[in-house]
Amino acid sequence: MLVRSRSGGRSQQNSDLEERILSHIEEDPTMSTRQIATMEGVSHTTVWRTLKDQQMHPYHYQRVQQLEEGDPERRRNFCSWMLQKLRENENFISQILFTDEAGFDRSGVFNLHNEHVWAIENPHAVVERHSQRQFSCNVWAGIVNETLIGPVILPNRLTGQYYLDFLQNELPELLADVPLSTRRDMWYMHDGAPPHSTTAVTNHLNSTFGEKWIGRRGPVPWPARSPDLNPLDFFFWGHFKTLVYSTPVNTLEDLVLRIQFTAGIIKNVTGDFKKVNDNFRKRIQLCLEQDGGHFEHLL
């Protein structure tokens, strides 16, 4: 129910118009100010000013992953397990090697809503998109105990065999600089992508990590369609890509060099992943409070 604030001396006509404008919003909060202006026969500015006088603001939708039947229960189970582990050991999050893969291509990231050019007059700025000369690469990265592991360039079409080779031959070298105390207690986490859940990969993880891994067919199932619970998804990739694509990338070689250079910068910055761990704790709690449903709009 909207609260109408009254301003002294306002004419009855203006008061009635204000009531009608607010009634439109009550009936349909998604209605645009231009739609209301057309319906009421007034200017768009009048509608906008009326809503601002009522201290109303146009909030944007929060994009979330669509959940399927059974997903909320799996998310609840995972978050309940995680909360129990945190009760037993408040530093448990720091023992998990969270991992993920992400695609990088020429188009990069460009949000027209957030990008703008300041000028006295409209410069009619444009940005070129959809070049016909495309290139891309698939990147793996991990985070453990506030430390970035990788990134590593993987084949664009990742197979179970190549992923197994990566786990057997490349991952141990990547972890060589991680303190032994961290590696000894470390859990491995990955999502349910098909290459992650082949029999050979599952057998390798069982023999390498025992009961200490999270994933499809693992001792601790990772809940499908839960990027909001993976620090790589809800923080790292967005931050990383913003830095990689700070200026246009013109070749695949340039893209790979950017990825490597940006990783070096992030590894020299302290404190970012500590905030991510704190945020992860909050997400676990919110997911449970929402009965396994969406919660990012509450952050």
N, C-alpha and C positions, 0 to 999 in steps of 0.2 A: 504494500500500500504506500503510494507516494505521499509525502508530506508537503502540502502547499504552503509556501510562505507568502505573506501578504505585505505589500509595500504601501505605505500611506499615500493617499492622494491619487491612487491609480484609478482610472475611469472604469465604469462598469463594463464598457465594451472591451477594454484591454483585459479586464479580469475574466470575462467570459472566454475570450480567445485563449488566455493562459490555461484555463480549465480544460478547454477542448484539446489543446496541444498535449497537456499532461495525460489526458484520458487516452489519446492515441498511443502514447508510450506505455501506459498501463496495460492496454489491450495487446500491444505487440512491441516489446522492447527492441526488436530488431529493425523496426521501421526507420527509414532514413529521414533526415530533416527535410530533404527536398521532396520526398513523398508527402510529408505532412504539409509543407508549404503549398504544394499543388492542391491538396484537398481543401485547405482553408483559404486559398486565394490570397496568401500573404507572401512576403519575401522569405527566402531561405535564411537570411540574416536574422529576421524576426524570430523564427523558430529557434535558431541556434542561441540567440540571446536569452530567450525565455528559459530554455533548458539550463544554460549556464547560470542564470539567476537562481535557479533551483538547486544549484551545486551538483548538477548531473554531468557525467563525463562519458564519452563514447569509448567503451572498453572493447578491446579486440578479443576474438576467439582464441582459445588455447588449442593448438593442434595436439592431438593425442593419438596413440596407436589403437586401432580398433581391436576390441577384445572379442573372443569367440566363446561359445558355451564351454564351461569348465575352466576357463582361464582364471576367473576370480578365485576359485578354490585353490588352484595351484599357486597363485600369487600369495594367498593367505598362508598356505602351508610353508612356502619358502620364507616369508617374512617372520612367521612364528618361530621357525627354526633359527633364523638369523638373530632374532631378539633373544632367544634362549642362549645362543652362543655368546652374545654380548653380555648377558647376565653372568655367565661363567668367566668371561674374559673381556674386559672393557676395551681391550686393544685388538680384538679378533679381526676387525675390518682390515687392519694393517697387515694381517697374515695372508690375505687373499690376493692372488695375482689375477686381477680383472683383465680380460682380453676381449678384443673385437677386431673385425676387419671393416674397412670403409673404402668406398670407391672415390678416386680423384680423377677428374677429367679436365678438359680445357675450359669448360664453361664456368667452373668455380662456383662461388656463392655470390649472389647479388639480390638483395631484397629491395625492391623499388620503394617499399613503404618506409624503409629506414634510411635509404640513401637520398641525399639532397645536395644542392649547390646553393650557397648563400650569395646573393647579388642584389643590387639596387633595382635592376630591371631583369625581367625573365631572360636568362641566357639561352633558353631552349636547348638545354643540354641533352645529349643522347648517349646511349651506350650500345655498342655492337654486341649482338648475341647470335647464337646458332651458326657459328662458323661451320662450313662444310669440311674443313680440315680438322678432324677430331682425333683425340688421343686420350688414353686413360690408363690408370694403373690401380691395382688392388693393394691396400696397405694394412698390415697387421701392427697392432701396438698393445702394450699392456701397462698396467699401473699396479705397483705393489709397494706398500709402506712409503707412500708419498714419492715414489721413484718411477720415472718413465722408463719402460723397457722397450727397446726398438726406437723407431719403427722399422719394419722390414717390408720390402716390396715382394708381394706374392703374385702368382699368375692371375690374370683377370678371371679365368675360369678355374677356380680352385677345385682340385679333386681330393678325395680321401687319401690317396697315395702320396700326393705332394704335401698335404697337411701333415701326414704321418712323418714324412722325411723332415719337415720343418721341426716338429716336436722332438724328433730323435737327434738331429744333427745341428740345428741352428739355435733352438731355445736354450740348451745347456750353455752355449757360448755367450748368449745374451745375458744369462743369469750369473756369469762368472764374477762380475763385480758387485753382485748383491751380497751383503754380509751373510756369513754361514748361518748365523742364528736365525735370520729371516728365511733362508732357504730350507732350513731344517723343519720349521713349523709351517711352511707355506702351503696354501691351498691353491689349486688351479681352477679357474672359472672360464667357461666359454658358453656361447649360446647354442641353440639347436640347429644351426645351419647343417645341411646334409653332409658336407665333408667332415664335420666334427663328430658325427655319430656312426661312422662305419665300424664294423667289428674290429678291424685292426687298430683303429685309433682308440676305441674303448678299451681293448686289451692292453695297449701301451699305457694309457692313463692309469689303469688299475695296477699295473706292475710298477709304475713310477711313483704314483701318489697314493696308492692304496685307497683308503676311504676318504682321502682329503682332496676330492675334486667335485666340481659342480658343473652339471651339464646334462644334456639329454642322454638317457640310459646310464647316468652316473649314480653314485651312492646318494648324492643330493641333487634332485632334479632341478634344472633351471626352468623357471616358468616361461613358456613361450610368449612372444609378443610383449616383452617387458623391457623395452629400452629405457624406460623411466627408472629402472633399478640398476642399470649398468653405468658406472661413472664414465666409461668411454663414450657412451651414447648421450647421456644427459649433460655432460660438460666438455669432455676432451675434444671430440671431433669438431664441434662447432667452433671452439676456441682455436684449435689448430688450423682449421681451414681458413678462418678469418685472417690469420697471419700468413699462411701460404699464399693466399690470393690477394694480398694487400695491393699488388700491382698485377696487370695482365700476364698470363703465362702463355708463351708462344710455341714451345716445343715440349715433347715428352722429357727430353734430357733436362730442360730447365725445370720442369715440374718435379722431377726426382731430386734435383739439387735443392730446390726450395724445401721439399719435405725434410731432407737431411739437415739443412741449415736451420730450419725452424725448430726441429727436435733439439738441436744443440742449444738454442736460445732457451727453450722451455726447461731443459735440464739444469740450467744455471739460475733459474728463478726459484726461490724457496717460498713455501707458504701456500701456494695455490692448491696443492693436493690435500693439505690439511683441511682446508675449507670444504673440499669435495667429500672427505670422509665424514665431516660433521653433517653435511647436507644429506649424505646417504643414510645416516642414522635417522634423520627427520623423515626421509622418504619411507623407510621401513615402517615407522610408526604411523604415518598418514595412510599408507596402503592398508594397514590393519584396521585403522579407524574407518576407512571407506569400504570395508568388507571385501578387499581385494580389487576394488574398482579403481577408476581414475582418481588421481589426487593432485596432479601437477597444477591445476587451477587454484589450489589452496596454498601453494608455496609462496 
